[in-house]
Amino acid sequence: MHIVIIDDEKILSTALKKKLEHIEYTVSIFHSYEATLWQNFNSVDLFLIDISLGDGSGLDIIDTLRTSEPTKNTPILIISGYSDVS
């Protein structure tokens, strides 16, 4: 299973990657909105996306993924460091 983490918190995302790789997942990390713009996400099974990135919105990334092949049906888990997300 290939999981993509999109999160600007490098320490958190790296720790999460190590845990997931320990249980034999393949994990890719992108630390910014801009880093995801030109990526080819053909073989992704799950996205973990932070709502607020330093240079953009995780929600904009989700909108793009939902309107693009082959990612429009790929599961997305939204992550956030904020305790209250409207």
C-alpha positions in Angstrom: 0.0 0.0 0.0 1.4 3.4 -1.0 0.5 6.3 1.3 1.2 10.0 0.5 1.6 12.4 3.4 1.3 16.1 2.6 2.2 18.1 5.7 4.5 21.1 6.3 5.4 19.8 9.8 8.6 17.9 8.9 9.2 16.3 12.3 5.6 15.0 12.6 5.4 13.7 9.0 8.8 12.0 9.2 7.9 10.3 12.4 4.6 9.1 10.9 6.5 7.9 7.8 8.8 5.8 9.9 5.9 4.2 11.8 4.1 3.4 8.7 7.2 2.0 7.0 7.8 -0.1 10.1 4.5 -1.9 9.3 5.6 -2.3 5.7 3.7 0.6 3.9 5.4 2.6 1.2 5.3 6.3 2.1 6.0 9.5 0.2 6.1 12.9 1.9 5.6 16.3 0.4 6.1 19.3 2.7 4.4 22.1 0.7 1.5 22.9 -1.5 3.9 23.8 -4.3 5.7 20.4 -4.1 2.4 18.6 -4.9 1.4 20.6 -8.0 3.3 18.6 -10.6 3.3 15.2 -9.0 2.1 12.1 -10.7 -0.1 10.3 -8.1 -0.9 7.2 -10.2 -0.4 4.5 -7.7 -1.5 6.0 -4.4 -3.8 4.1 -2.1 -4.3 6.8 0.6 -3.6 10.5 1.1 -2.9 12.1 4.5 -3.3 15.8 4.0 -2.8 18.7 6.4 -5.5 21.4 6.1 -3.1 24.3 6.5 0.2 24.2 4.7 2.8 27.0 4.8 2.3 28.0 1.2 -1.3 27.0 0.5 -4.4 25.1 1.5 -4.7 21.3 1.8 -8.3 21.8 0.9 -7.2 23.1 -2.5 -5.1 20.0 -3.0 -8.1 17.9 -2.1 -10.3 19.7 -4.7 -7.6 19.0 -7.3 -7.3 15.3 -6.4 -11.1 14.9 -6.5 -11.4 16.3 -10.0 -8.4 14.4 -11.5 -7.8 10.9 -12.8 -6.7 8.6 -11.3 -7.0 10.1 -7.8 -10.7 11.1 -7.7 -11.7 8.0 -5.8 -8.6 7.6 -3.7 -9.3 7.8 0.1 -8.2 11.0 1.8 -7.6 11.5 5.6 -7.5 15.1 6.7 -5.0 15.8 9.4 -4.6 19.0 11.4 -2.7 20.4 14.3 -5.6 22.7 15.1 -8.0 21.6 17.9 -11.0 23.2 16.3 -11.6 22.9 12.5 -14.8 24.3 11.2 
